[in-house]
């Protein structure tokens, strides 16, 4: 919780206003009980301060060593030769988002020009194209079945398009509107089935939706500003997800209760991207403060910062290699930096894009990664 | 909005903030040394299955072009 207590009050007030029909993360009953005699505003503020100090103390007690110190005994990584193996051309404007299909060869991408394209990354052929009714399609995701894609942006919605085998069929005709926010859609992801979608929005909330009915299943309140990114925990580790926002916070959420269970605030600017470490015990973030960071969920603290004095542009998108040893970061200075997650050092820098890198995902089997850029192209690297 | 409603909203929000902090302060934590060891262990166990880390031959990576054959 940053800023003055007054800001916190205003934030919650705003979220109450925006979501009067939705569930709250803390039960309404608790919040509207009769005021207890000791519960004045100043007492609550004092308790809030005490708890924040306690939180810092508890975290500090367990900070017995740095990750990179423990990692000194691990072998260093050699030279990496990663090159662009495919360039996907076809978007008419900035690529804003991309996602891999589970089949490890198809990719969906979305652009400022309002187009959503499904590619076969092996052949670079375009298999489907949809024109959205809005520009700035900031979010897109592939359904686990491979049979649909979701997308949205300035239309404040997330829509699902079933992918037809018939190339002549008009995909837009079968579009299903699923999510409705009160500001832009920044990210979306199917859960482990085609039936539910998780969204994040410029309205400061995240939400879980039933695809078939469009019903809101759960909403997640706690960010004090636009939520820019989200990632679901690997299926083995259970029902949580992480989000990052313009309030510089990364939050961990319980999907069933809507409760924020952990919150991290060490970045100095907007968090553009969050991604779980493959074991589910940690996550990385990329921020406009030009750093990427690693947070361990069981130690409940930041355990690494990936930065260099020479890197002064924001990191827009991060993802791990399959083992979690490498962290790939796409940056606003057009480069991709590859980090040794354990030692904290950069092991490679990749050039190729001619404008900001805005999206980056490793393929499902880890054989390659794809980057999307404001230069209108996507590149597959291996 | 009357000042009475405003002050009860203030209290509501403050109570909510305190509840949230109580939850966050009470979770169980482990030492960084243990957390680091576990991260390293995971990397070590899975390194050999990580194609981008280990590099796999062109013949096994669908994105790497196979070298053309020269017929002598």
HADDOCK unambig.tbl for C-alpha pairs under 7 A between the chains (distance, minus, plus):
assign (segid A and resid 9 and name CA) (segid B and resid 10 and name CA) 6.16 0.50 0.50
assign (segid A and resid 9 and name CA) (segid B and resid 13 and name CA) 5.45 0.50 0.50
assign (segid A and resid 9 and name CA) (segid B and resid 14 and name CA) 6.68 0.50 0.50
assign (segid A and resid 12 and name CA) (segid B and resid 13 and name CA) 6.02 0.50 0.50
assign (segid A and resid 26 and name CA) (segid B and resid 16 and name CA) 6.92 0.50 0.50
assign (segid A and resid 31 and name CA) (segid B and resid 12 and name CA) 5.27 0.50 0.50
assign (segid A and resid 31 and name CA) (segid B and resid 15 and name CA) 6.57 0.50 0.50
assign (segid A and resid 31 and name CA) (segid B and resid 16 and name CA) 6.47 0.50 0.50
assign (segid A and resid 32 and name CA) (segid B and resid 12 and name CA) 6.64 0.50 0.50
assign (segid A and resid 41 and name CA) (segid B and resid 11 and name CA) 5.82 0.50 0.50
assign (segid A and resid 41 and name CA) (segid B and resid 14 and name CA) 6.98 0.50 0.50
assign (segid A and resid 44 and name CA) (segid B and resid 14 and name CA) 6.16 0.50 0.50
assign (segid A and resid 44 and name CA) (segid B and resid 15 and name CA) 6.64 0.50 0.50
assign (segid A and resid 44 and name CA) (segid B and resid 18 and name CA) 6.89 0.50 0.50
assign (segid A and resid 45 and name CA) (segid B and resid 14 and name CA) 7.00 0.50 0.50
assign (segid A and resid 47 and name CA) (segid B and resid 18 and name CA) 6.93 0.50 0.50
assign (segid A and resid 48 and name CA) (segid B and resid 18 and name CA) 5.32 0.50 0.50
assign (segid A and resid 51 and name CA) (segid B and resid 21 and name CA) 6.19 0.50 0.50
assign (segid A and resid 51 and name CA) (segid B and resid 22 and name CA) 6.72 0.50 0.50
assign (segid A and resid 51 and name CA) (segid B and resid 25 and name CA) 6.72 0.50 0.50
assign (segid A and resid 52 and name CA) (segid B and resid 21 and name CA) 7.00 0.50 0.50
assign (segid A and resid 54 and name CA) (segid B and resid 25 and name CA) 6.80 0.50 0.50
assign (segid A and resid 55 and name CA) (segid B and resid 25 and name CA) 4.99 0.50 0.50
assign (segid A and resid 62 and name CA) (segid B and resid 30 and name CA) 6.66 0.50 0.50
assign (segid A and resid 62 and name CA) (segid B and resid 31 and name CA) 4.43 0.50 0.50
assign (segid A and resid 62 and name CA) (segid B and resid 32 and name CA) 6.09 0.50 0.50
assign (segid A and resid 63 and name CA) (segid B and resid 31 and name CA) 6.27 0.50 0.50
assign (segid A and resid 63 and name CA) (segid B and resid 32 and name CA) 5.43 0.50 0.50
assign (segid A and resid 64 and name CA) (segid B and resid 31 and name CA) 6.72 0.50 0.50
assign (segid A and resid 64 and name CA) (segid B and resid 32 and name CA) 6.13 0.50 0.50
assign (segid A and resid 64 and name CA) (segid B and resid 33 and name CA) 6.38 0.50 0.50
assign (segid A and resid 65 and name CA) (segid B and resid 32 and name CA) 6.16 0.50 0.50
assign (segid A and resid 65 and name CA) (segid B and resid 33 and name CA) 5.75 0.50 0.50
assign (segid A and resid 67 and name CA) (segid B and resid 36 and name CA) 5.35 0.50 0.50
assign (segid A and resid 70 and name CA) (segid B and resid 36 and name CA) 6.74 0.50 0.50
assign (segid A and resid 85 and name CA) (segid B and resid 63 and name CA) 6.09 0.50 0.50
assign (segid A and resid 85 and name CA) (segid B and resid 64 and name CA) 6.42 0.50 0.50
assign (segid A and resid 122 and name CA) (segid B and resid 63 and name CA) 6.41 0.50 0.50
assign (segid A and resid 261 and name CA) (segid B and resid 23 and name CA) 6.92 0.50 0.50
assign (segid A and resid 261 and name CA) (segid B and resid 24 and name CA) 6.10 0.50 0.50
assign (segid A and resid 262 and name CA) (segid B and resid 24 and name CA) 5.74 0.50 0.50
assign (segid A and resid 296 and name CA) (segid B and resid 35 and name CA) 6.98 0.50 0.50
assign (segid A and resid 298 and name CA) (segid B and resid 29 and name CA) 5.42 0.50 0.50
assign (segid A and resid 298 and name CA) (segid B and resid 30 and name CA) 5.75 0.50 0.50
assign (segid A and resid 298 and name CA) (segid B and resid 35 and name CA) 6.90 0.50 0.50
assign (segid A and resid 299 and name CA) (segid B and resid 29 and name CA) 5.01 0.50 0.50
assign (segid A and resid 299 and name CA) (segid B and resid 30 and name CA) 4.76 0.50 0.50
assign (segid A and resid 299 and name CA) (segid B and resid 31 and name CA) 5.77 0.50 0.50
assign (segid A and resid 299 and name CA) (segid B and resid 32 and name CA) 5.75 0.50 0.50
assign (segid A and resid 299 and name CA) (segid B and resid 35 and name CA) 6.28 0.50 0.50
assign (segid A and resid 300 and name CA) (segid B and resid 29 and name CA) 6.30 0.50 0.50
assign (segid A and resid 321 and name CA) (segid B and resid 50 and name CA) 6.84 0.50 0.50
assign (segid A and resid 321 and name CA) (segid B and resid 52 and name CA) 6.62 0.50 0.50
assign (segid A and resid 322 and name CA) (segid B and resid 50 and name CA) 5.17 0.50 0.50
assign (segid A and resid 323 and name CA) (segid B and resid 43 and name CA) 5.14 0.50 0.50
assign (segid A and resid 323 and name CA) (segid B and resid 46 and name CA) 4.88 0.50 0.50
assign (segid A and resid 323 and name CA) (segid B and resid 47 and name CA) 5.33 0.50 0.50
assign (segid A and resid 323 and name CA) (segid B and resid 50 and name CA) 5.58 0.50 0.50
assign (segid A and resid 324 and name CA) (segid B and resid 43 and name CA) 5.85 0.50 0.50
assign (segid A and resid 325 and name CA) (segid B and resid 43 and name CA) 5.60 0.50 0.50
assign (segid A and resid 342 and name CA) (segid B and resid 40 and name CA) 6.97 0.50 0.50
assign (segid A and resid 366 and name CA) (segid B and resid 50 and name CA) 6.40 0.50 0.50
assign (segid A and resid 366 and name CA) (segid B and resid 51 and name CA) 5.98 0.50 0.50
assign (segid A and resid 366 and name CA) (segid B and resid 52 and name CA) 6.52 0.50 0.50
assign (segid A and resid 367 and name CA) (segid B and resid 51 and name CA) 5.18 0.50 0.50
assign (segid A and resid 367 and name CA) (segid B and resid 52 and name CA) 5.90 0.50 0.50
assign (segid A and resid 367 and name CA) (segid B and resid 61 and name CA) 6.66 0.50 0.50
assign (segid A and resid 368 and name CA) (segid B and resid 52 and name CA) 6.70 0.50 0.50
assign (segid A and resid 382 and name CA) (segid B and resid 52 and name CA) 6.76 0.50 0.50
assign (segid A and resid 382 and name CA) (segid B and resid 63 and name CA) 6.85 0.50 0.50
